[in-house]
């Protein structure tokens, strides 16, 4: 049970239904949830731990709805994105062991804590469609490390494409064996992981991932069969169905062939959508993870403002953490604004409050968790950030929402709290050795590079 906290004297940006901003407010936290919130001086028990938020904004934790596990240790590899994809696939399939995934998870969680991302949705793998679900060991190691670090996470596990059996290397006692695995076997491992983690932690959830198939691929009976099985697994377990890379008619094609989507579907990128795609999103309640800093946003455009205007939930994702981007959601808020302002030649598009919504309460709605996180309200889980606003780039002290969405960055986060547990205070991790996390990750990285013949 976490200790009771009283955060006081801060500017509270609630992101509640009324979008209240409390100029000199407080948040009282008990048993991991918000017990009270308001202005002025609260009544609190003497044993409560007090945090003075003078000069700071107190806001909900940021929610990143699309990223990848593994990518923290593939940053900087390759000469361009195509080269990076090839190298990443090679490392994931041929050069990693459970310790790689645990060390990478701790590093990823540390970055998220330090930039204020309290919840993230991660695909367990990626690159050229290399999902590490040939066995449960890697995912178990990842999830154990995430649990220890204290962040909130949705981990999406699932199959590769059914074109051919995937071959992985399993390392043991300095040697390795090659394991061929089918998409059906990966679905079985995914189901076992979902069962094993059901109810184990209120901060860790699993989802089902499925590759995005276009209209031509959906003519393949093996693709249809795999998609139906993944859809059914997600619905039977009551978890999200997550897909990475929808574009140009793929949503409408999957809806027509499979009735694939419902309100617990989270679709990443969604660039160059057709009118039929947009109609499916509106009818089914499927959610969108918009990634303005991703490579797909270079070659196509997600119509995020237009979708929002149609009542479709659009959240923000970083697509982090490689090849060329970080988990900094503040950076993505600013980039989203510039991305769409340039398209419309109108800098009034996606004003600051809209961006903050996409990074908080809309992110929670995309994960079907809006009743628990995404805003500071009595009864919700205490996922809270304190942002140090007494800095030259965040001055003068007016309009806190504009300063957060336009000028702040991850390094401005002073304190990160998840479920009432303080994970960082004064820019220092609490209960974790940052140097040890870095050293562990470097060791795992160098071993993987050696195994992949890239040292």
MARVO-786723 format. One record per atom (N, C-alpha, C): residue in three letters; x, z, y. Coordinates in steps of 0.02 Angstrom, whole numbers, plus 50000, padded with zeros to 5 digits. Atoms other than C-alpha are relative to their C-alpha. Last residue first. Layout:
alaXZY
...
This chain:
unk499594995049966
unk515034834549724
unk500534996950045
unk500005001349928
unk513764820849688
unk500475004650038
unk499445004549986
unk513924819549500
unk500064998250072
unk500255006649984
unk512174826749476
unk500564995050013
unk500365002650059
unk512864842049386
unk499764992850012
unk499505001350053
unk514114844949527
unk499674996949939
unk499635006049980
unk512774843149660
unk500524998149948
unk500435005850010
unk511664855449566
unk500364993550019
unk500055001250072
unk513084868049554
unk499584993949986
unk499365003050022
unk513464866249740
unk499994998749924
unk499925006849975
unk511644868949788
unk500634996749972
unk500465004250038
unk511414884249678
unk500074992750020
unk499755000350069
unk512974892349752
unk499564995449958
unk499415004450001
unk512414887949929
unk500284999249929
unk500235007049994
unk510694895349898
unk500594995249999
unk500325001950063
unk511424911749836
unk499794992750001
unk499475000850050
unk512584912749986
unk499724997849932
unk499615006149985
unk511164909550108
unk500534998849947
unk500445005750013
unk510024922550028
unk500374993450010
unk500045000750072
unk511454935150024
unk499564994149980
unk499375003050023
unk511784932050208
unk499994999049925
unk499995007149984
unk509954935050247
unk500644996649977
unk499335001349975
unk509894951750156
unk500074992550012
unk499665005750031
unk508054956050137
unk500684999050033
unk499984999250073
unk507094972150169
unk500334994349963
unk500094993150021
unk506624967150346
unk499995000349924
unk500424999150060
unk507294950550408
unk499995007349980
unk499634997950059
unk508024951950583
unk499525000849942
unk499645005750028
unk507314942050731
unk500425001849939
unk499435001249957
unk506794958350818
unk500464994549974
unk500084996249938
unk505694962650670
unk500624999050042
unk499475000849951
unk505444951750517
unk499835003950062
unk499485003950033
unk504444953950357
unk500594998650045
unk499545002949951
unk503304967750420
unk500584996749963
unk499304998550015
unk501964970350287
unk500454996550050
unk499824993449974
unk500174970850352
unk500725002149987
unk500384995050036
unk499654956250243
unk500185007150020
unk500455003250049
unk501044945850316
unk499655005449960
unk500354995350042
unk501934951450476
unk499544996149953
unk500455003450047
unk503224941450572
unk499725005149952
unk500244995950056
unk504074948650727
unk499524995949958
unk499654993650004
unk505134940850864
unk499835003849936
unk500384995050040
unk504604922650849
unk500445006249994
unk500314995349954
unk505454912950991
unk499605005449963
unk499524994749983
unk506644904450869
unk499725005150049
unk499974994950051
unk505184894750798
unk500465005850015
unk499715002550062
unk504894885350959
unk500075005849952
unk499714995250048
unk503854887951115
unk500324996449941
unk499314998049985
unk503624875251256
unk500335004449947
unk499595005049966
unk502044864851232
unk500745001950002
unk500065006750028
unk500924873751108
unk500494995050029
unk499885000150072
unk501444891651144
unk500024992949973
unk499294998550012
unk501624889451333
unk500164999949925
unk499605005849981
unk499934880851342
unk500745001249987
unk500125005250050
unk499114894751244
unk500414993850016
unk499584999150060
unk499924908351351
unk499914994549948
unk500285004050054
unk499174901651513
unk500415000449936
unk500695002249993
unk500284910151643
unk499814996249937
unk500474996850047
unk501894920351634
unk499274998350015
unk500274993649979
unk503104908251720
unk499445002549954
unk500204997249936
unk504104905951607
unk499754994550045
unk500704998050007
unk504234901051424
unk499735003250064
unk500395006050018
unk505874891151440
unk499255001649991
unk500045005149947
unk506664905451538
unk499554994149982
unk499435004450007
unk506214918851410
unk499934994450051
unk499564998749942
unk505054933751419
unk500664996149992
unk500155004649945
unk503774926051299
unk500455001050061
unk499664997649940
unk504414934151139
unk499934994950056
unk499585005149970
unk503124929151010
unk500295002750064
unk499854997949932
unk502384942650897
unk500504995050028
unk499365001449969
unk501604935150742
unk500045003350069
unk499944999349928
unk500214941750630
unk500704998250023
unk499455004849994
unk499544939450455
unk500094998850075
unk499574999149941
unk498474955150442
unk500624995649995
unk499334997950019
unk497144949650319
unk500464999850061
unk499565005150027
unk495434948250397
unk500685002949982
unk500145001450070
unk494234962750413
unk500454994849970
unk500094994150042
unk494224963450603
unk499804997949929
unk500684997349998
unk494774946950676
unk499965005949952
unk499964992749997
unk496454939050718
unk499305002850011
unk500194997249935
unk496314921050662
unk500075007649995
unk500085005249950
unk496944909650523
unk499795002450069
unk499435000849955
unk496724921250374
unk499834994950053
unk499474995150012
unk495404928450256
unk500564999650051
unk500284993249999
unk493734919950289
unk500525005449995
unk500164998149931
unk494624903850338
unk499675006850005
unk499824993049991
unk495414902750165
unk499825002650069
unk500604996250018
unk494694886250103
unk500145007550003
unk499844996650062
unk496474879150117
unk499415004049972
unk499765005150046
unk495964866550250
unk500155002949931
unk500605003550025
unk494964880350335
unk500214994649950
unk500344995550046
unk496544891050348
unk499394996549970
unk499594999750060
unk497474876450425
unk499685004449948
unk500155006150037
unk496014874050545
unk500434999549937
unk500654999450033
unk496174892450593
unk499804993749963
unk500234993350020
unk498044891850627
unk499334999649963
unk499454996250031
unk499104876250658
unk499795006949976
unk499765003850058
unk497634864550692
unk500535003849962
unk500514999850053
unk496854877550807
unk500254996749937
unk499954993350029
unk498474879250905
unk499485001049946
unk499404999750041
unk498494860450930
unk500075006849966
unk500125004050060
unk496694860150990
unk500605000549953
unk500434996150045
unk497034874551110
unk499874996249935
unk499674994450034
unk498514865251185
unk499575003949952
unk499784994849954
unk497614848751222
unk500255006249962
unk499774994050035
unk497534835351087
unk500295005250049
unk500174999950071
unk497344820051200
unk500335005949966
unk500534995150010
unk497504824251386
unk499785000449927
unk499714993550019
unk499194815451389
unk499485005549997
unk500414995049967
unk498344798351383
unk500255006949979
unk499745000149930
unk499274782551335
unk499595004850043
unk500565001149954
unk498154782551181
unk500214999050072
unk500455005150029
unk499574780151056
unk499454998350049
unk499675006649993
unk500834789451166
unk499534994549974
unk500015001749929
unk499654804251182
unk500314993250012
unk500655002849985
unk499434803850994
unk499914998350074
unk500145005650045
unk501264806050949
unk499344996650019
unk499665005949975
unk501634816951100
unk499834993749959
unk500265001849934
unk500324829751052
unk500314993550025
unk500675002750009
unk500784829550868
unk499704997850067
unk499935006950022
unk502614831750914
unk499324996849989
unk499785004249944
unk502234847251016
unk500044992749979
unk500545000149950
unk501234855150876
unk500184995550057
unk500505004850022
unk502564849850751
unk499394999850046
unk499735006849991
unk503954858550846
unk499484994849981
unk500045001149928
unk502894874250852
unk500254993050017
unk500665002649983
unk502654872550664
unk499914999050075
unk500204997649934
unk504524874550631
unk499344996850021
unk500644996650006
unk504704871850443
unk499725002350067
unk499974992850016
unk506094859250472
unk499305002649991
unk500484995949963
unk506324840450472
unk500035007249976
unk499804999449930
unk507564826850426
unk499535004450041
unk499285000249985
unk507664824250239
unk500195001850071
unk499505005350000
unk506954836650207
unk499644993350000
unk499524998849947
unk506064853250231
unk500544994650001
unk499324997350002
unk504694850250260
unk500245000949929
unk499685004150052
unk503164838950260
unk500725002349989
unk499335002049979
unk502804849050420
unk500304994749954
unk499484998750049
unk500934850750401
unk500674997650025
unk499315002549988
unk499554852350528
unk500455001949941
unk499514994749992
unk497684853750492
unk500684996850013
unk499325002749997
unk496264841450515
unk500475005750015
unk499474995049991
unk494514846850463
unk500684996649995
unk499574999550059
unk493304832450488
unk500555005150014
unk500154993850036
unk491964835050623
unk500405000949936
unk500535001350048
unk491974817050686
unk499825006149958
unk500615001449961
unk492964822050841
unk499414998649955
unk500264993649974
unk494254829750726
unk499354999050038
unk500294996450057
unk494434813050635
unk499705006750022
unk500645003150016
unk494694804050801
unk499655003549942
unk500514998349949
unk496024816350857
unk499324997149984
unk500204993049998
unk496944815150689
unk499495001750054
unk500444999549942
unk496964796350670
unk499735007150010
unk500584996050018
unk498474797150553
unk499565000750061
unk500264994749957
unk499634783150603
unk499405003449969
unk500725000349994
unk500764772150498
unk499765005850042
unk500235006550022
unk502604768050474
unk499244999250002
unk499615005249965
unk503344782450574
unk499714993149985
unk500265000549932
unk501974794450521
unk500414995350044
unk500625004050002
unk502424790950339
unk499694999250069
unk499825007150002
unk504194797150377
unk499374995650000
unk499825002950065
unk503504814050424
unk500174992650006
unk499275001150003
unk503574822350597
unk500224996549936
unk499755004649948
unk501714820350635
unk500744998749997
unk499284998549997
unk501144827550467
unk500344995550052
unk499665004849956
unk499244828550466
unk500725002150010
unk499384996949976
unk498504838150319
unk500394994650037
unk499415004149985
unk496714831950300
unk500575004450022
unk499614998049942
unk495224840650218
unk500634995750006
unk499284999650014
unk493884833850101
unk500395001250065
unk499714993849974
unk492114837850159
unk500735000949982
unk499794995550054
unk491374824550044
unk500255006750025
unk500534998550049
unk490354814750171
unk500195005449950
unk500574996649967
unk491554815550319
unk499465002049949
unk499784993449976
unk493104811750216
unk499415003850030
unk499934995750059
unk492194797550127
unk500215007150020
unk500684998350022
unk491634789850292
unk500035004749940
unk500244994749955
unk493424790550356
unk499305002249981
unk499634993850012
unk494064780950206
unk499715005750041
unk500274997350063
unk492674767950225
unk500365006549982
unk500634996849983
unk493164765450408
unk499695003149937
unk500545004749988
unk494924761850346
unk499375004050021
unk500624999450039
unk496354774150365
unk499514994550019
unk500325006750000
unk498034768750433
unk499374999949958
unk499835004749947
unk498834785450387
unk499634993449990
unk500615003549979
unk498074799550285
unk500134995350059
unk499795006049963
unk499664810350282
unk499394996150025
unk499465000249952
unk499124823650156
unk500124993050027
unk499685006550002
unk497434825450072
unk500524999450055
unk499554999949942
unk496754842750032
unk500444993849995
unk499485005150004
unk495244842749916
unk500405000050064
unk499384996850018
unk494224858749902
unk500554994949985
unk499774995849945
unk492744851749999
unk500645003849984
unk500524995449977
unk492544837749872
unk500315004450054
unk499924995149947
unk493514822549818
unk499405004550009
unk499444995350008
unk493794812349660
unk499965006050047
unk500314994449964
unk492134803249644
unk500495005950002
unk499944993550034
unk493174793249519
unk499585005650030
unk499845000250071
unk493084774649551
unk499905006749965
unk500435004850036
unk492184774249718
unk500115000349925
unk500684997549999
unk493004790149786
unk499544995449960
unk500044994450047
unk494724784649730
unk499305003149999
unk499925002650068
unk494514767749816
unk499945005649948
unk500625003350020
unk493824775449975
unk500034997549929
unk500514994850005
unk495304787249990
unk499354997049975
unk499924996450063
unk496574773549950
unk499475005449991
unk500515001450050
unk495924761850085
unk500045004049936
unk500245006950003
unk497454761050198
unk499534998449942
unk499975004949946
unk498344777450165
unk499594993849984
unk500575004649994
unk498444793250063
unk500084995350059
unk499855007049984
unk500184800250034
unk499424995350005
unk499495001349950
unk500234817349952
unk500074992550010
unk499685006650009
unk498744823949855
unk500444998450061
unk499555002049946
unk498134841749830
unk500304993249984
unk499685006150024
unk496634847249726
unk500394997250059
unk499945006149961
unk496264865149776
unk500274994349957
unk499425000349956
unk495774878349649
unk499994993450038
unk500204998249932
unk494144883449564
unk500585000050050
unk499624994049979
unk494934883349391
unk499805002250070
unk500104994750049
unk493644871349317
unk500325006550022
unk500684997449992
unk493634861049476
unk499855005649950
unk500074996649936
unk495514858949482
unk499315003150007
unk499604993850002
unk495624855149296
unk499915003950065
unk500384995050038
unk494194842649309
unk500375006649996
unk500594998049962
unk495044832949448
unk499625005549964
unk499764995849945
unk496684832849353
unk499425002550043
unk499794993650028
unk495824826549195
unk500255004750055
unk500594996250019
unk494884813149290
unk500195006949973
unk500334997749939
unk496474807349375
unk499385004249984
unk499614994549972
unk497414806349210
unk499655002950061
unk500054994350045
unk496034795949129
unk500385006150028
unk500674997149994
unk495894784249278
unk499935006349957
unk500044996949934
unk497774781449282
unk499325003450009
unk499604993950004
unk497834778149095
unk499985003950066
unk500384994650034
unk496384765849110
unk500385006649996
unk499654997950062
unk497374755549238
unk499615005749968
unk500245004450053
unk496214747449367
unk500305001949932
unk500604997150030
unk496534762449479
unk499674995549949
unk499804995350052
unk498294755849510
unk499405003049964
unk499735003950056
unk497574740949605
unk500205004749942
unk500545003450035
unk496464751949714
unk500264996149940
unk500385004849959
unk497864763749762
unk499514996249956
unk500035006650031
unk498424779249666
unk499584995450044
unk500495004449969
unk498974795149754
unk500044993249967
unk499745005649960
unk499894806849636
unk499434996050031
unk500115006450035
unk498934822449581
unk500304994550044
unk499785006049963
unk499284840549627
unk499884993949956
unk499845005750042
unk498274855249560
unk500214994250045
unk500455005749992
unk498314871449658
unk500224994649952
unk499785006550026
unk499094888549636
unk499464994850012
unk500545003950031
unk498884904149742
unk500294993649973
unk499795006050036
unk500114917649792
unk499404996749966
unk499645004549955
unk499774930749927
unk500194993449967
unk500475002649950
unk498414940649839
unk500344995250049
unk499804998249932
unk499574942149690
unk499504997250049
unk499394996150004
unk499254941949502
unk500235002450068
unk500094992949984
unk497424937049518
unk500645004149999
unk500664998349974
unk497664920349431
unk499945007550010
unk499954997149933
unk499534918049409
unk499325001750031
unk499534994449998
unk499584915349221
unk500025003550067
unk500274994250036
unk498014904749218
unk500445006150008
unk500584997749961
unk498664892949353
unk499695006249967
unk499754996549940
unk500334891949264
unk499435002750042
unk499744993550021
unk499494887749098
unk500275004050059
unk500584995750016
unk498454874149180
unk500245006949979
unk500314998149936
unk500024866649258
unk499415004749988
unk499574994949969
unk500924866749090
unk499695002550065
unk500084994050042
unk499444857549012
unk500435005750027
unk500654997049984
unk499424845049156
unk499895006449961
unk499924996749935
unk501284842049130
unk499355003250023
unk499654993750013
unk500954838448946
unk500105003850064
unk500494995550032
unk499654825548997
unk500325006749985
unk500444997049950
unk500884817649119
unk499495004949970
unk500545004449979
unk502104815248974
unk499595003450056
unk500644996849992
unk503764824148951
unk499494995050026
unk500495004949976
unk505444818748886
unk499325003350003
unk500694998850022
unk506714832848874
unk499564994650030
unk500485004249964
unk508594830048882
unk499315000949969
unk500345004650045
unk509734844148826
unk499494996150042
unk500685002149985
unk511014853248929
unk499724995649945
unk500155006650027
unk512594863348911
unk499284998150019
unk499515005049980
unk513374877849005
unk499894993149973
unk499334998250024
unk512404891148912
unk500514994550013
unk499964993550033
unk510704882848943
unk500725000949974
unk499324997250006
unk510224868349054
unk499965006949967
unk500064992750003
unk508634858149029
unk500685002949986
unk499474996450034
unk508784839949085
unk499875007550004
unk499684994649963
unk507234830249124
unk500575002949959
unk499484996650037
unk506534813549063
unk500355005050046
unk499454997749958
unk504884806849125
unk500495004049959
unk499834993050010
unk503754796949007
unk500605001850045
unk499534998950055
unk503214780549083
unk500135007449993
unk499685006450017
unk501904773249200
unk500475000649940
unk500015001250072
unk500834789149195
unk500364993649978
unk500395005950016
unk501304795049370
unk500054998449925
unk499725006149972
unk501994812649377
unk499524994249986
unk499635005050039
unk500904827549335
unk500354994850044
unk500375005350032
unk500354843549423
unk500464994849968
unk499655002250060
unk500794859049519
unk499594994649966
unk500365005350035
unk500294863449697
unk500424997349943
unk499545004550035
unk500964880149759
unk499604995049958
unk500395003850049
unk499884888949889
unk500494995149969
unk499855006950020
unk500954901849979
unk499464997449952
unk500605002450034
unk500904918150077
unk500114992649983
unk500415004849964
unk502574925950121
unk499394998149958
unk500584997449965
unk503234942150048
unk499574995150038
unk499895001149929
unk505014937749999
unk499405002050042
unk499524995149974
unk504804945549827
unk500094999350075
unk500334993550001
unk503234935449790
unk500465005450029
unk500484999949945
unk504114919549844
unk499655006750005
unk499614999349938
unk505574923349727
unk499545000350061
unk499734993249999
unk504404926349580
unk500395001250064
unk500534995549980
unk503464910349623
unk500235007350001
unk500195001149930
unk505024899649618
unk499505005350024
unk499444997549960
unk505644907049454
unk499854999450074
unk500014992750005
unk503924904649374
unk500565003050043
unk500534997649957
unk503884886749438
unk499965007649999
unk499805001249930
unk505584882949360
unk499475002750048
unk499464995649978
unk505154891149193
unk500174999250074
unk500194995349947
unk503424883449165
unk500585003750034
unk500014993450031
unk504004867749072
unk499835004950056
unk499875001550071
unk503904849049111
unk500005006449959
unk500504996750043
unk503064854249272
unk500094998049927
unk499654995950050
unk504464850449395
unk499495004149960
unk500294993449998
unk503604835949485
unk500305004249943
unk499704995850051
unk504714820849513
unk499725007050007
unk500494997950051
unk503704807849607
unk500315003849942
unk500295005750035
unk505104799049702
unk499565002449941
unk499535005550001
unk505384813849820
unk499674994149964
unk500145005349953
unk504174827049765
unk500554994849997
unk499595005950012
unk504374843849683
unk499834994850051
unk499434997750038
unk503184858449670
unk500414994149977
unk499995003550064
unk502054852949810
unk500635002049963
unk499425003850022
unk502014866449942
unk499844996449935
unk500195003550061
unk500584873850043
unk500584995449981
unk499825007050009
unk501224886250171
unk499734997549934
unk500315003350058
unk500644902850242
unk500224992849998
unk500174994850048
unk501564914850359
unk499684997349937
unk500475003050047
unk502464901550458
unk499855005149946
unk500684997849991
unk503234911350603
unk499484996649955
unk500335004349951
unk504904902550624
unk499255001350003
unk499655000049936
unk505964916350546
unk499694995350052
unk500074993549966
unk504744919750406
unk500304999750070
unk500704999349979
unk504654901350362
unk499895006650037
unk500115004349942
unk506544899750359
unk499295000750026
unk499634997149943
unk506704914950246
unk499904995850062
unk500404994449973
unk505344908350130
unk500335003150061
unk500595002949968
unk506284891950108
unk499575005450032
unk499765003149938
unk507904901150071
unk499424997150040
unk499824994549955
unk507034912349943
unk500244997350067
unk500624996849977
unk506214897149864
unk500145005650049
unk500305004449949
unk507864887649855
unk499365003150028
unk499574999649941
unk508694902149764
unk499714995850057
unk500084993349971
unk507244903449641
unk500405000650064
unk500674999649970
unk507164884649611
unk499875006950030
unk500045004549943
unk509044883149583
unk499335001050036
unk499664996649945
unk509004898549471
unk500024995750062
unk500434995249966
unk507674890249362
unk500345003650058
unk500214995050049
unk508834875549326
unk499565005050036
unk500244993549980
unk509214859649422
unk499815004449940
unk499474995349978
unk510324844549397
unk499765007050016
unk499404999650042
unk509454830349305
unk500455006050015
unk500095001350072
unk507644828849359
unk500605001849959
unk500564996250029
unk507694837249530
unk499954999149925
unk499854992850001
unk509444830949575
unk499445003849965
unk499464998950048
unk509094812849526
unk500165007449993
unk500285000750067
unk507434812749616
unk500525001349946
unk500424994150013
unk508274819549772
unk499694999749930
unk499564994350014
unk509644806349766
unk499595006249982
unk499675001250064
unk508394792049753
unk500435006049980
unk500504999650053
unk507284798849891
unk500324999249931
unk500174992950012
unk508784801950004
unk499505000849943
unk499434997150036
unk509374784049984
unk499865007349983
unk500025002850067
unk507654777750036
unk500555002949956
unk500534996850039
unk507604789850183
unk499964997249929
unk500655001249970
unk509304784750251
unk499465002849953
unk499885003249936
unk511154788050220
unk499354998350037
unk500195007049994
unk510894800650082
unk500104997350070
unk499745004350053
unk510894819650079
unk499764992850010
unk499365002949982
unk510694829850239
unk500304995449947
unk499925002349930
unk509334841050171
unk500694997050010
unk499835007150000
unk509204841749981
unk500054997250071
unk499325001250025
unk509274860649960
unk500154992649989
unk499524996249960
unk507774865050068
unk500724998649980
unk499705004049947
unk506834850749984
unk500505003950044
unk499405003650019
unk506544859949822
unk500364996850058
unk499494995750029
unk504754865149858
unk500584995749977
unk499755001150068
unk503844852849968
unk500485005549979
unk499274999750004
unk502754854050123
unk500194999249927
unk499685004850045
unk500944851450176
unk500765000450006
unk500405002150057
unk499694863750247
unk500314994449957
unk499725006650013
unk500844873850359
unk499664997349937
unk500175002450067
unk499884888950424
unk500214992749993
unk500095007250004
unk500524898950573
unk499914997849927
unk499465003750031
unk500254917650579
unk499854992649994
unk500025000750074
unk498904923350697
unk500624996549975
unk500425005650022
unk499404928250875
unk499974999849924
unk500184998250069
unk500174942450975
unk499504994749977
unk500665002350023
unk501004935751133
unk499925002149927
unk500085004550057
unk502454946051195
unk499284997749994
unk499625006149990
unk503054954251356
unk499934995049944
unk499955001849930
unk502434971251298
unk500464993950008
unk499985007349991
unk502154970651110
unk500014997950073
unk500145001649930
unk502584988851075
unk500094992550010
unk499585005649979
unk502464991550887
unk499804998150071
unk500175003749939
unk501785008350833
unk500514994650014
unk499405003049972
unk501845014950654
unk499814995750060
unk499975007249998
unk500305025750624
unk500674997750030
unk499495002450046
unk500595044150581
unk500084992450001
unk499324998749977
unk499695050450735
unk500544997049956
unk499724993850030
unk498045042050688
unk500735000950020
unk499655001350062
unk497445028850811
unk500275006549972
unk499924993650036
unk496235028250956
unk500314998549932
unk500424998450057
unk496525012551056
unk500095007149976
unk499644995250042
unk497175010251233
unk499565002149942
unk499914993249977
unk496564994651323
unk500395004249951
unk499604999149940
unk495884978751247
unk500065007450016
unk500354999349937
unk495254975351071
unk500495000650058
unk499665004249951
unk495614973550888
unk499625000750065
unk500315000049933
unk495184985150744
unk500424995550045
unk500524994949998
unk495494986950557
unk499645000150067
unk500124998149930
unk496474970950531
unk499415004850002
unk500515003749964
unk496964970550348
unk499945002550072
unk499865007150000
unk498494975550246
unk499494995750037
unk500055002750068
unk497884992950204
unk500044992449999
unk500024995150054
unk497654997050389
unk499914996549933
unk499975002550068
unk498124986650540
unk500005005849951
unk499884994550047
unk497634990650720
unk499954997249929
unk500245001550067
unk497824976250843
unk500195005849956
unk499704996650058
unk497994979751028
unk499694997249936
unk500404998350058
unk497674971151193
unk500385003749946
unk499604994250020
unk498274969151369
unk499655003149940
unk499404999749957
unk497704951751419
unk500455005949983
unk500024993249974
unk496504948951273
unk500655001350038
unk499324998049983
unk496254930351241
unk499955006750035
unk499854994849949
unk494624926151153
unk500755000950009
unk499335001649975
unk494394909651060
unk500215004950056
unk500065000549927
unk492524913651042
unk500664998250033
unk500525005049984
unk492564909850856
unk499944999050075
unk500654998650030
unk494224919150837
unk499494994850023
unk500245006050036
unk495894911250882
unk499365001549962
unk500354998350062
unk496424929050934
unk499864994049955
unk500335006550008
unk497764925951064
unk499665000249932
unk500265001750066
unk498184944051104
unk499644993350003
unk500525004949986
unk499304947051256
unk499764997449932
unk499865007150000
unk500264962551205
unk499424995850024
unk499735002349936
unk500204980951251
unk500184992550001
unk500344998649936
unk499904986951073
unk500384996950058
unk499665004649955
unk500234983250889
unk499645000650067
unk500365001149937
unk499684998250787
unk500444995650045
unk499635002549942
unk500224998150606
unk499544999850061
unk500435001949944
unk499625007650451
unk500444998350061
unk500104994749950
unk500915007650311
unk499554997450056
unk499605000549939
unk500704995050171
unk499825005650048
unk500425000049941
unk500005000050000
unk500445000050062
